[in-house]
């Protein structure tokens, strides 16, 4: 595996798997050459309800409880880009 690892931890009790999958697909499509892996992590084992966190190599990119809800995809892509490929243009997402 080369490149950074993105983890998306999601609450299974809240049924956020499809949302996590969609974010994963968007990130893999946008950063296909830059990312090494996008992993989906069921967070029910943590015992905490409402978990939705996205990290790049352990660095927090989004936390639903801290950041308030779920990210707009353009904001998420900007945050991931800033960590994995700061010079990569995101087209309309940069506007």
N, C-alpha and C positions, 0 to 999 in steps of 0.2 A: 504494500500500500504506500503510495506517495501522496503528498499533499495533506492538508489539514483534515481533521475529523470533526464533522458537525454532529451533535447529538440533539435530538428533539425528544424531551421527556414529556409525556402526556398522561393525563388522568384517564384510566380505563373506566372508572365508575361514571365519569362525565361523558363517556363515549366520544372522545376527541381524536380517535385513531384516524378517521378520514381527513380531518383538518391537518393533523401531523403529516399524513401522506401527501397531501396537496402541497404543503410548504416544502417537504423534502423534494418532490418532483420539480417544483419551481427552482429550487436552489441547484439541483443537479443539472437542470437544463441551462441555467444561466452561467454556472461555474463548472462546466463539464471538464475543462482542462485544469482547473485550479484545485478542486477538491479531491481528496482521496477517498472519502466515505461520508455518507449521511446515514446515521443510525437512528432508528425509532426505539425509544426506551419506555416501556409501560411503567408508569410511576405508581401503580397501586400498591406495590410492595413497600413503598416509603410510608404508607399509612396516612398520607396527607391528601385530602381531597382537593380538587381544583388545580392540580399542578399542570403547568404548561411552560416549559423552559427550553430555550435554545442556546446552545453553547458551541463555540469553536475552540477546539483543543483546551477545554476547561475554562475558557473565558466567556463570561455571560454576555450574550447578545440580546436576549429578551427573556423577561420573566413576567408572566401574566399578572402576578400579584404586585410586583414592584412597578411595572410599567403601565399597568392599567389595561386589562383586556388583551386582545390579540393584535399583532402588528399588521399594518397594511403591508402588502407584499413589497411595494417599492421601498418602504422604510427598512424592512428586514433585509432586502437585497443590498441596500446602501450600507447597513451595519456589517453584514458579512463581507462585502467587498472591501470595506475599510480595513478589515483584519487579514484577508487572504490575498487580495490583489488591488492595492490602493490606486493603481494607475488605470485599472480597467474601466472603460466607459460603460455606462448602463443605459445609454440612449434616453428614452423618455423618462425613465426612473430618476435621472439626475436633475430633471427640471423641477 
